[in-house]
Amino acid sequence: MGSEDRALRVKARGSRWKAEGGAAVLPDGPAHGEPRAVRTRETAEYAREAMISSAHAHDRAAQLLERMAAAHPEEADLHLQAATRHRRWAENDRKLANEHPPHGGDPDGGE
């Protein structure tokens, strides 16, 4: 039995097919006929917000690991190494977000 036989044939819930070209259109996607520039800007803003959110999550993880290091001295070195990695990942996410600031907005998302 090949992998194609075992693969499930599924369709994303809530999607519909356009009559022309068969491209999937999600219900929360861009309105029909919306200019490409608008879709591109919205996509870039969403990606930027995701990077900011990820940076905040990595900061929270680093803080937790630092508290864990203080509470468990026998594992402190490992916790602090992991916290350092999370801080580096947070800085990477902030750098990516700052490369694509919103038009006329705060590069930190106002948070």
Helices and strands as residue ranges (DSSP letters): H 3-6, E 16-17, E 24-25, H 36-71, G 73-75, H 76-99
